[in-house]
Amino acid sequence: MTGFGRAEIDLPGARLAIELATVNQKNLQVSVHGPEVWTSLESSATAWVRARLQRGKVTARVTQAAPAGGAAGTWDLESTRAQLQELETLARALGAPWTPPSLELVLKLAESRRSQISALPDFTAVEPVVRAAFTRALDQLIAMRAQEGAALAADLRHRLGLLDGFVRTMETSEHGAVPRHREALLRRLKDAGLALDVSDDRVLKELAFFAERCDITEEVVRLRSHLAQFEAELGQANSGRKLDFLVQELLREVNTIGSKAAEIPTTRAVLEAKTEIERIREQVQNLE
């Protein structure tokens, strides 16, 4: 599911903005982007996210805004000058012509050396504060995902109702299959000039075989059980993977009924049910 959360923290000489965003993905994937000097941020932040989320592609960004007090970071003039001198020395050593650097190059060098970057405290010293900010951002993100989840659950309940209707159609249609097959069989025997009636052993065996082949009672019972379990799980936390399993079982039972179907309305209901199950599968992969 999609979501977004943001929090800010004030550190000595700098203000950090923490932004978390998620998009739909079946499994959990976490990417962390932050200050290079905080080498252990990625592993710590990944653990914080994984402790609360199970699905989605999560991007976490820790960026620097204006320092506390609102002033912009200062330029590190000495460091920038030293970099330009090193470039000039390198150019002359290689025999390349040296020309005054463009303002664009100077700006890039200066930006990379803003004193604000070096002003960040050691990560281990401020980790509890950073973690608290991550928690606030995660709270916002999870609340946003919960709203989307409620909308998805409502849509899924609607589709479960459609599936229940298709199951009733399958059951009703196949219930009359044996009498219709018996009438058709006797009519074909009569048209062929064979003096057989419904009490003949051969006719009875044919009818028994047909009745057994097209009996979908077990599949219907299991389908209704799966539908009830699915609806019950929609209100539970962290039910996405169980719902994935139930979707597979729904499709399995519907396919079995399709292979047994003796009536055209049953076949039509099976096709409609498979379409709805596929739509449910796509939605379920977005649920936590």
C-alpha positions as CSV (number, residue, x, y, z in Angstrom):
1,M,0.0,0.0,0.0
2,T,1.1,3.6,-0.5
3,G,1.9,5.9,2.3
4,F,4.0,8.9,3.4
5,G,5.4,10.2,6.7
6,R,7.6,13.1,7.6
7,A,9.4,14.3,10.8
8,E,12.1,16.8,11.6
9,I,14.7,16.9,14.4
10,D,17.0,19.6,15.5
11,L,20.6,18.7,16.1
12,P,23.5,21.0,17.1
13,G,24.0,23.1,14.1
14,A,21.6,21.3,11.8
15,R,18.0,20.4,11.2
16,L,17.2,17.0,9.6
17,A,14.1,16.1,7.7
18,I,13.2,12.4,7.7
19,E,10.8,11.3,4.9
20,L,9.3,7.8,4.4
21,A,7.4,6.8,1.3
22,T,5.9,3.4,0.3
23,V,4.5,2.0,-2.9
24,N,2.8,-1.3,-3.6
25,Q,5.0,-4.4,-3.6
26,K,4.2,-8.0,-2.5
27,N,7.4,-8.3,-0.3
28,L,9.2,-5.7,1.8
29,Q,12.1,-3.8,0.3
30,V,13.7,-0.9,2.2
31,S,16.1,1.7,0.7
32,V,17.7,4.2,3.0
33,H,19.4,7.4,1.8
34,G,21.2,9.7,4.3
35,P,24.4,11.6,5.1
36,E,27.5,9.8,4.1
37,V,29.1,10.4,7.5
38,W,26.4,8.3,9.1
39,T,27.6,4.9,7.8
40,S,25.4,2.9,10.3
41,L,22.2,4.7,9.5
42,E,21.1,2.3,6.7
43,S,21.2,-0.9,8.9
44,S,19.6,0.8,11.8
45,A,16.8,2.5,9.8
46,T,16.1,-0.7,7.9
47,A,15.6,-2.6,11.1
48,W,13.2,0.1,12.4
49,V,11.1,-0.1,9.3
50,R,11.1,-3.9,9.2
51,A,9.9,-4.1,12.8
52,R,6.7,-2.3,11.8
53,L,6.0,-3.1,8.1
54,Q,5.8,-6.4,6.2
55,R,5.1,-5.3,2.6
56,G,5.8,-2.5,0.2
57,K,8.8,-0.8,-1.4
58,V,9.9,1.7,1.3
59,T,12.2,4.6,0.6
60,A,13.6,6.5,3.6
61,R,15.5,9.8,3.1
62,V,17.3,11.7,5.7
63,T,18.2,15.2,4.4
64,Q,19.4,18.4,5.9
65,A,17.3,21.5,5.9
66,A,18.4,24.8,7.4
67,P,20.2,24.5,10.7
68,A,18.3,25.2,13.9
69,G,17.8,29.0,14.0
70,G,17.1,29.2,10.3
71,A,20.5,30.2,9.0
72,A,21.9,28.5,5.9
73,G,25.0,26.4,6.1
74,T,28.3,28.3,5.7
75,W,30.8,27.9,2.9
76,D,34.1,26.2,3.7
77,L,36.3,28.6,1.7
78,E,39.6,27.1,2.7
79,S,38.6,23.6,1.7
80,T,37.2,24.8,-1.7
81,R,40.3,26.8,-2.4
82,A,42.5,23.7,-1.6
83,Q,40.4,21.6,-4.0
84,L,40.9,24.2,-6.8
85,Q,44.6,24.2,-6.2
86,E,44.8,20.4,-6.4
87,L,42.9,20.5,-9.7
88,E,45.4,23.1,-11.1
89,T,48.3,21.0,-9.9
90,L,46.9,17.9,-11.5
91,A,46.2,19.7,-14.8
92,R,49.8,21.1,-15.0
93,A,51.3,17.7,-14.1
94,L,49.3,16.1,-17.0
95,G,50.3,18.9,-19.4
96,A,46.7,20.0,-19.8
97,P,46.0,23.7,-20.3
98,W,44.7,25.3,-17.1
99,T,42.0,27.9,-17.3
100,P,40.1,29.7,-14.5
101,P,37.3,27.4,-13.3
102,S,33.7,28.2,-14.2
103,L,31.3,29.4,-11.6
104,E,29.4,26.1,-12.0
105,L,32.5,24.1,-11.0
106,V,33.2,26.4,-8.0
107,L,29.6,26.1,-6.8
108,K,29.7,22.3,-7.0
109,L,33.0,22.1,-5.0
110,A,31.6,24.6,-2.5
111,E,28.4,22.8,-2.0
112,S,30.2,19.5,-1.4
113,R,32.2,21.2,1.3
114,R,29.6,23.1,3.2
115,S,30.6,23.2,6.9
116,Q,27.0,22.1,7.7
117,I,27.9,18.6,6.5
118,S,30.9,18.2,8.9
119,A,28.8,19.7,11.7
120,L,26.7,16.6,12.1
121,P,27.3,14.8,15.4
122,D,28.3,11.2,15.5
123,F,25.4,8.9,14.7
124,T,25.7,6.7,17.8
125,A,25.4,9.9,20.0
126,V,22.1,10.9,18.4
127,E,20.6,7.5,17.4
128,P,17.8,7.6,20.0
129,V,16.7,11.0,18.7
130,V,16.8,9.9,15.1
131,R,14.9,6.7,15.9
132,A,12.2,8.7,17.7
133,A,11.8,10.8,14.5
134,F,11.6,7.7,12.4
135,T,8.9,6.4,14.7
136,R,6.9,9.6,14.2
137,A,7.2,9.4,10.4
138,L,6.3,5.7,10.5
139,D,3.2,6.5,12.6
140,Q,2.0,8.9,9.9
141,L,2.8,6.5,7.1
142,I,1.0,3.6,8.8
143,A,-2.0,5.8,9.4
144,M,-2.2,6.7,5.8
145,R,-1.8,3.0,4.8
146,A,-4.6,2.1,7.2
147,Q,-7.0,4.5,5.4
148,E,-6.1,2.9,2.1
149,G,-6.5,-0.6,3.6
150,A,-10.0,0.2,4.8
151,A,-11.0,1.2,1.3
152,L,-9.4,-2.0,-0.1
153,A,-11.2,-4.1,2.5
154,A,-14.6,-2.6,1.4
155,D,-13.9,-3.4,-2.2
156,L,-12.8,-6.9,-1.3
157,R,-16.0,-7.5,0.7
158,H,-18.0,-6.4,-2.4
159,R,-16.2,-8.9,-4.5
160,L,-16.7,-11.7,-2.0
161,G,-20.4,-11.0,-2.3
162,L,-20.2,-11.5,-6.1
163,L,-18.3,-14.7,-5.6
164,D,-20.9,-16.0,-3.2
165,G,-23.6,-15.3,-5.9
166,F,-21.6,-17.2,-8.5
167,V,-21.3,-20.2,-6.1
168,R,-25.0,-20.3,-5.6
169,T,-25.4,-20.3,-9.4
170,M,-23.0,-23.2,-9.8
171,E,-24.8,-25.2,-7.1
172,T,-28.3,-24.5,-8.5
173,S,-27.3,-25.2,-12.0
174,E,-25.6,-28.5,-11.3
175,H,-28.4,-29.7,-9.0
176,G,-30.6,-30.2,-12.0
177,A,-27.9,-31.8,-14.2
178,V,-28.7,-35.4,-13.4
179,P,-32.5,-35.3,-14.1
180,R,-31.7,-33.4,-17.4
181,H,-29.1,-36.0,-18.3
182,R,-31.5,-38.8,-17.6
183,E,-34.1,-37.4,-19.8
184,A,-31.6,-36.7,-22.6
185,L,-30.3,-40.3,-22.3
186,L,-33.7,-41.9,-22.5
187,R,-34.6,-39.7,-25.4
188,R,-31.5,-40.7,-27.3
189,L,-32.1,-44.4,-26.6
190,K,-35.7,-44.1,-27.8
191,D,-34.6,-42.3,-31.0
192,A,-32.1,-45.1,-31.6
193,G,-34.9,-47.7,-31.3
194,L,-33.5,-49.3,-28.1
195,A,-36.1,-50.6,-25.7
196,L,-34.4,-49.5,-22.4
197,D,-36.0,-47.7,-19.6
198,V,-34.7,-46.0,-16.5
199,S,-34.8,-49.2,-14.4
200,D,-32.3,-51.0,-16.7
201,D,-29.0,-51.7,-15.0
202,R,-27.0,-50.2,-17.8
203,V,-29.0,-47.0,-17.6
204,L,-28.7,-46.8,-13.9
205,K,-24.9,-47.3,-14.1
206,E,-24.6,-44.5,-16.6
207,L,-26.7,-42.2,-14.5
208,A,-24.7,-43.1,-11.3
209,F,-21.4,-42.5,-13.1
210,F,-22.6,-39.1,-14.5
211,A,-24.0,-38.1,-11.0
212,E,-20.7,-38.8,-9.4
213,R,-18.6,-37.0,-12.1
214,C,-20.6,-33.8,-11.9
215,D,-21.1,-33.7,-8.1
216,I,-19.7,-30.4,-6.8
217,T,-21.0,-30.6,-3.2
218,E,-17.5,-30.9,-1.6
219,E,-16.1,-28.0,-3.7
220,V,-19.1,-25.8,-2.9
221,V,-18.7,-26.5,0.9
222,R,-15.0,-25.7,0.8
223,L,-15.6,-22.6,-1.3
224,R,-18.1,-21.2,1.3
225,S,-15.7,-22.0,4.1
226,H,-12.8,-20.2,2.3
227,L,-15.1,-17.2,1.7
228,A,-16.1,-17.0,5.3
229,Q,-12.4,-17.3,6.5
230,F,-11.4,-14.6,3.9
231,E,-14.0,-12.1,5.2
232,A,-13.0,-12.8,8.9
233,E,-9.3,-12.2,8.1
234,L,-10.0,-8.8,6.5
235,G,-10.5,-7.4,10.0
236,Q,-7.2,-8.8,11.3
237,A,-3.8,-7.3,11.4
238,N,-1.0,-8.7,9.2
239,S,-3.3,-11.0,7.3
240,G,-2.0,-10.3,3.8
241,R,-0.1,-13.6,3.5
242,K,-3.0,-15.7,4.8
243,L,-5.3,-14.0,2.4
244,D,-2.8,-14.9,-0.4
245,F,-3.2,-18.5,0.5
246,L,-7.0,-18.4,0.6
247,V,-7.0,-16.8,-2.8
248,Q,-5.1,-19.8,-4.1
249,E,-7.6,-22.2,-2.5
250,L,-10.5,-20.3,-3.9
251,L,-9.1,-20.6,-7.4
252,R,-8.3,-24.3,-6.9
253,E,-11.9,-25.1,-6.0
254,V,-13.4,-23.0,-8.8
255,N,-11.1,-24.8,-11.3
256,T,-12.2,-28.2,-10.0
257,I,-15.9,-27.2,-10.4
258,G,-15.1,-26.0,-14.0
259,S,-13.7,-29.4,-14.9
260,K,-16.8,-31.1,-13.5
261,A,-19.4,-28.6,-15.0
262,A,-22.2,-30.3,-17.0
263,E,-24.3,-27.2,-17.4
264,I,-23.6,-24.0,-19.4
265,P,-24.7,-21.7,-16.5
266,T,-22.1,-23.4,-14.3
267,T,-19.4,-22.8,-16.9
268,R,-20.3,-19.2,-17.2
269,A,-20.4,-18.7,-13.4
270,V,-16.9,-20.4,-13.2
271,L,-15.5,-17.9,-15.7
272,E,-17.0,-15.0,-13.9
273,A,-15.7,-16.3,-10.5
274,K,-12.2,-16.7,-11.9
275,T,-12.2,-13.1,-13.1
276,E,-13.2,-11.8,-9.7
277,I,-10.6,-14.0,-7.9
278,E,-7.9,-12.6,-10.1
279,R,-9.0,-9.1,-9.2
280,I,-9.0,-10.1,-5.5
281,R,-5.5,-11.5,-5.9
282,E,-4.2,-8.2,-7.2
283,Q,-5.8,-6.3,-4.3
284,V,-4.6,-8.7,-1.7
285,Q,-1.0,-8.3,-2.7
286,N,-1.3,-4.7,-1.6
287,L,-2.6,-5.5,1.9
288,E,-0.3,-5.6,4.9
